[in-house]
Amino acid sequence: MRTTDSTRFSEYPLLIAKGFAMGSADVVPGVSGGTLALITGVYERFLAAIKSLDAEAVRLLLTFRWGAAFERIHWRFLVGLVTGIFSALLFFTRVVPLPVLMTTHPEPVYGLFFGLIVGSIRFLARDIGQFDLKLAGWVFLGTAIGFWIVNLVPTDTPESAWFVFLSGAVAICAMVLPGISGSFILLILRKYDYVFGQIGLLGGPQTLDALLVLVPFGLGIIVGITSFARFLTWLLGRFRMPTMATLTGFLIGTLWVIWPWQERVFEDHGGKSKLVSSDPVWPVAGTEAFWWGLAMMAVGFALVWVVEKAAERR
């Protein structure tokens, strides 16, 4: 793994494109940005860049020793990659507004998410390989934890700065884990449409309001990168199979909250629809909502299969 940043500015067009692919994966729940980093060949550099944001780098920044800090931090690599990631965030909140589509067309959107996550479960299970009783136990544990979490987290979670900060810190950790995305974590915490909706407000008359949400979220990302993500990297290095088995179970246990067909109740809050309750139901066969949800499930599953084949070729 690289210990110094050897990124050249001539790499930026390709690096931005790879960042856009990672950002697209993290906007759409189900596909991990870490998986796309692995496929595009920047995973090790990404981990090295995360590790360069250590306590010493933070200390240098806080004491205004910026020259020494930038020598330590892999900033050239991070600028290129983050530019691509942020471009994807803007694309999926401005050009293709997923947070809005989740309210106006829930069955096809959640159907896509569901298919992506089922495909990711298959991908993780295939990566684990031969299951034994011990690994099955870890899968069961992960399933129980996932089911417990989605039942513990209420439909309407706080919009206060501390919870947005916590959401950012937890979601960023998923970027280093193959198979689980940060946006999926936000979906579980009921902050997906809220956070990405704020990104879509940037540049307009509500920019200041959006920044009051995005700044705590960004600070949470920084804390997550400099602390939790480092621990998760160690965990994957030392206990890869139990970790992957637990993640597989976690995805299984949380699937019901992504089920496309639900009785959703929305309330108007300042001209915006806000989800206040959601209960899974069995779809009515033959309806438009049934076929759209089913079709997008297939699309999501197929997309993960394509990603998997690309990884195999690499």
Secondary structure, 3 states (H helix, E strand, C coil): CCCCCCCCHHHHHHHHHHHHHHHHHHHCCCCCHHHHHHHHCCHHHHHHHHHHCCHHHHHHHHCCCHHHHHHHCCHHHHHHHHHHHHHHHHHHHHHCCHHHHHHHCHHHHHHHHHHHHHHHHHHHHHHHCCCCHHHHHHHHHHHHHHHHHHHHCCCCCCCCHHHHHHHHHHHHHHHHCCCCCHHHHHHHCCCHHHHHHHHCCCCCCCHHHHHHHHHHHHHHHHHHHHHHHHHHHHHHHHCHHHHHHHHHHHHHHCHHHHCCCEEEEEEEECCEEEEEEEEECCCCCCCHHHHHHHHHHHHHHHHHHHHHHHHHHC
